């Protein structure tokens, strides 16, 4: 009877040790292969130019992950874009979705990395780990009121990142 219990104990200890080893190996491998994590921060500045307002959108892209992120700029469906929408506040308390009745495009989408196309055509943009790049999108408008700005970036692995900012144009 004691030998059967010893064999069961040894089997359970062996299976537990193998399970711990597999989990440890998995966590080690995930930390070594790592993934890129893109963070997009937006800021806005305005300048009055007669009856219209010049708006400068500052788009800062940071890779806070452990691996480089590659952005393929040759695929037109993945071009980094900055969208600007007018927002009207509905009466009462309610949700305002991006594609809702209370938002509409103020201007066509702006390709905020368009300068890179001329600088290095056919080359991907690479965001190294712990790096930050800043881009600017400029537009003018006669609209005064609430706007919702969204910057979108799609990397070569098809991950989509976005940054949102709500701002009042004076």
C-alpha positions in Angstrom: 0.0 0.0 0.0 2.8 2.4 0.8 4.5 1.8 -2.5 1.3 2.6 -4.4 0.9 5.9 -2.5 4.6 6.7 -3.1 4.1 6.1 -6.8 1.0 8.4 -6.9 2.9 11.1 -4.9 5.9 10.9 -7.3 3.6 11.1 -10.3 1.7 14.1 -8.9 5.0 15.9 -8.0 6.4 15.1 -11.5 3.3 16.4 -13.3 3.3 19.6 -11.1 7.0 20.2 -11.8 6.4 19.8 -15.6 3.4 22.1 -15.4 5.5 24.8 -13.6 8.3 24.3 -16.1 6.0 24.8 -19.1 4.4 27.9 -17.6 7.8 29.4 -16.7 9.1 28.6 -20.2 6.0 30.3 -21.8 6.4 33.4 -19.7 10.2 33.6 -20.5 9.5 33.2 -24.2 6.8 35.9 -24.2 9.1 38.3 -22.4 11.9 37.6 -24.9 9.8 37.8 -28.0 7.9 40.8 -26.7 5.5 42.9 -28.5 5.4 46.5 -29.6 3.0 48.7 -27.7 2.2 52.0 -29.4 0.8 55.0 -27.5 -0.6 58.0 -29.3 -0.9 61.3 -27.5 -2.6 64.3 -29.1 -2.3 68.0 -28.5 -3.9 71.0 -30.2 -2.9 74.6 -30.7 -5.0 77.3 -32.4 -4.1 80.6 -34.1 -6.6 83.1 -35.4 -6.1 84.1 -39.0 -8.8 86.6 -39.9 -12.2 84.9 -39.9 -10.8 81.4 -39.8 -8.8 79.5 -37.2 -5.6 77.6 -38.0 -5.4 74.4 -35.9 -2.2 72.5 -35.4 -2.6 68.9 -34.2 0.5 67.5 -32.6 0.6 63.7 -32.8 3.2 62.0 -30.6 3.7 58.3 -31.2 5.6 56.4 -28.5 6.6 52.8 -28.6 6.4 51.8 -24.9 6.8 48.1 -25.7 9.9 45.9 -25.9 10.0 45.3 -29.7 10.2 47.6 -32.7 7.0 48.4 -34.5 7.0 48.6 -38.3 4.5 50.7 -40.3 4.2 49.9 -44.0 3.6 53.2 -45.7 3.2 51.7 -49.2 -0.2 50.1 -48.5 -2.7 52.9 -49.0 -5.3 51.2 -46.9 -2.9 51.4 -43.9 -1.8 55.0 -44.2 -1.8 56.8 -40.8 -4.7 59.2 -40.7 -5.9 62.0 -38.5 -9.6 62.5 -38.5 -11.4 65.6 -37.3 -15.1 65.6 -36.5 -17.6 68.2 -35.4 -19.5 67.3 -32.3 -22.9 68.6 -31.3 -24.1 67.9 -27.8 -27.4 66.1 -27.7 -30.0 67.2 -25.1 -29.8 65.4 -21.8 -27.3 62.6 -20.8 -26.4 60.3 -23.6 -23.5 58.5 -25.3 -21.8 60.1 -28.3 -20.3 57.4 -30.5 -17.7 58.2 -33.2 -20.0 57.2 -36.0 -23.2 58.6 -34.5 -25.8 61.2 -35.4 -24.1 63.9 -33.3 -20.7 63.7 -35.2 -19.8 64.5 -38.7 -16.5 65.1 -40.6 -15.2 68.6 -40.4 -12.5 68.1 -43.0 -11.3 65.1 -45.0 -8.8 62.8 -43.2 -5.2 64.1 -43.1 -2.3 61.7 -43.8 0.0 62.9 -41.0 3.1 60.9 -42.1 2.9 62.0 -45.7 6.3 63.7 -45.5 7.9 60.3 -44.9 6.6 59.1 -48.3 8.8 61.6 -50.0 11.8 61.1 -47.7 12.0 57.3 -48.0 9.5 55.9 -50.6 8.9 52.2 -50.2 10.6 52.0 -46.8 8.6 51.1 -43.6 8.6 53.5 -40.7 10.2 51.9 -37.7 9.4 52.8 -34.1 12.2 51.5 -31.9 11.4 50.5 -28.3 11.3 53.5 -25.9 11.3 56.0 -28.7 9.0 58.9 -29.5 8.3 60.6 -32.8 6.2 63.7 -33.3 4.1 64.6 -36.3 1.9 67.6 -37.1 -1.3 67.9 -39.0 -2.5 71.4 -40.0 -5.9 72.6 -41.1 -7.9 75.8 -41.1 -11.6 76.1 -40.4 -14.3 78.7 -39.9 -16.1 76.3 -37.5 -16.3 77.4 -33.9 -17.2 74.7 -31.4 -16.4 71.2 -30.2 -14.3 68.9 -32.3 -13.2 65.3 -31.8 -9.7 64.5 -33.2 -8.6 60.9 -33.7 -5.2 59.7 -35.0 -5.0 56.2 -36.3 -1.9 54.0 -36.9 -1.9 50.4 -38.2 1.4 48.5 -37.9 2.7 45.7 -40.2 1.1 43.1 -37.9 -2.3 44.6 -38.5 -2.6 46.0 -34.9 -4.6 49.3 -34.9 -3.7 52.0 -32.4 -5.5 55.3 -32.0 -5.5 58.4 -29.9 -8.5 60.6 -29.2 -8.8 64.2 -28.1 -11.8 66.4 -27.7 -11.2 70.1 -28.1 -13.1 73.4 -28.4 -12.2 75.6 -31.4 -12.6 79.2 -30.1 
